């Protein structure tokens, strides 16, 4: 399901522990690390998609987490042409995402990356809140900056001055 502007609706998940460190997952057989994320299926609300993706990618159930907040609106990023498949996606540009901030209320041992038939991560770790900006793939860096900056208010964190070079958080684009 792609909108008129070429963006696929998606959710992103920033999962924190009691020390405000964030879950950082390594993509299966890749050297790429990212937050859990995934598409919103037809008829699903963003919150329903978030809980489904959380379970699929981390093995955590809704009772293992508490929602602390979410972004006010969609955040968008464009996917470079060499990263997209050509068949049937002629007007695909990228993802539009609602980001959720969750607190793990369960235990680390509740994380089970192999609970899904097709695991997306083969390793994970807790990282400092702003560290993902250093290692996420370039084309996602601005949306990660916007999501972390907006969600940091729920944890009473101040923006990391190291990332001031990305500028102020861009305003949310109107929903299409």
N, C-alpha and C positions, 0 to 999 in steps of 0.2 A: 504494500500500500504506500504509494508515493503521492505527495500533495502536488498541487498545480505548479509550484515553484521548483519541484524536483527533489524535495526533502522527504526522507523516510522517518515517520514518527518513532521515537526511541526513548528509553529511559536510561539514566545513568545513576549509579549508586555509590555514594561515599559512605562506607561503613567504618565507624569509629569504635575504639575500645574505651575503657574508662580513663585512659591517659590521653585521650584525644589523638591517638595515632590512628592512621587509616590503613584499611585492608588494601593491599597492592598485589595483583595477580599477574603471574607470568603466563602468557599465551602458550598453549600446547606446542611443543617443538619449535618455538621461536625464541628470540632474545628480546621480545617486546613485552613490556609491563603496562598494565592499565587497570582502571577501575572496572568492576562488573558493569555491563551495559547490554542492552538488547532491544529488539524491535517490539512495538506494540501491535498485537494482533487485532484483526477486525473485531469490533465489539468489546474490546478490553478497555478499561480505564487505565490511565497511566499508573495508578496505584496497584491495580491488579497485575499489570505487566511487570512492575517493579518486584512484587513478591514472587511472581513466577520466575523471573530472571535471577533473583537472589537465590532461590532454591536450586535452579538449574546450574548456576555457576559456582555457588559456594556450598551447597548442601544445607544451608540454614533455612529453617522454617520461620513463618511469621512470629511464632512464640519465642524465638531466639533474639528478636530485635525490637526496638522501639523507634518509631519515626520521630525525629527531632525537628525536621523542617524539609522544605522543598523550594526549588526556584520558583519565582513568581510567574515566569513565562518560559517559552521555548528558547533554548540556546542552540545556535546552528553552527555547523562546520561543513566545509566543502571537502570532498574526498578527491585527491589528485586523480587525473584520468588513468594513470598507469596502475592504480589500485582497484579499479572497478572492472567488473565483467561486462562485456559488451552486449550479450544477448538480452534483448528486451528491456534495456535500461538506457535508452537513448537520451532521455531527459533527466536521468538521475544525477543529482548534484552532491548529495551528502545526507547528513542526519540532522534532524531537529530533535532536541532532547529536553525532557523535564528531568531535573536532577533531584534526588532524594538524599538527605542526610539521615543516617540510621545510627543508633547506638546498639552495640552488641550487649544483650542482657544475658545471653547464654555464656558458654565457656569456649575457649579456643578449640578445644577438642570436638566441639559441635560442628566445626567447619569440616566438610567432607567433599573434596573436589571431584571425587569419583562417583558421586551419587547419581549423576546424569549419565545416560547412555553415550553421549558425545561430550565429554568434558572439554571445557574451553581453556581451563588453566591447569598447569601441571605443577605449579609451586605458588606459594603465597608468603607474604610477610607483613608485619606491621611497620609502617614508615611514619616519619614525622609528617604533620599535616601538609606542609608546603612542598615536600620532597618530590611528589609526582610531577610537578612542573619541570623538574630537571630532566626527567627521563621518558616522558610520554612522547610519542611520535609527533614530529613538528606540526603537522596539520591539525592536531587536536589541542595544541598548547593553549591557544587563546580561549577556547571553550572551557578547558580545565581551569584556567585562570579565572574566568567569569564565574564558573560554578563554585569553586573553592572560596572565592572572595565573597560571593553572595551568601553561601552557607556558613561561612566562618562566624557570622553574627550570632548564630544559634549556640555557638560554643564560646562566645565572648573572646574570640581571638582577633588580633590585629593583623592586617595584611603584612606579608613578609616584604620588607623594603627591597630585598634582592630582586623581586619581580616587578618593581615599579617601572622597569623599562618596557613592560607590556602596556603601560598606560592605564588609564582608568578603566574600570569594568565597562564594557560596551553596553549600551542600553539594549534591553530585550526587543527583539523584532516582533511586530504584531503577528498574532496567530493567523495562519492562512487556512 
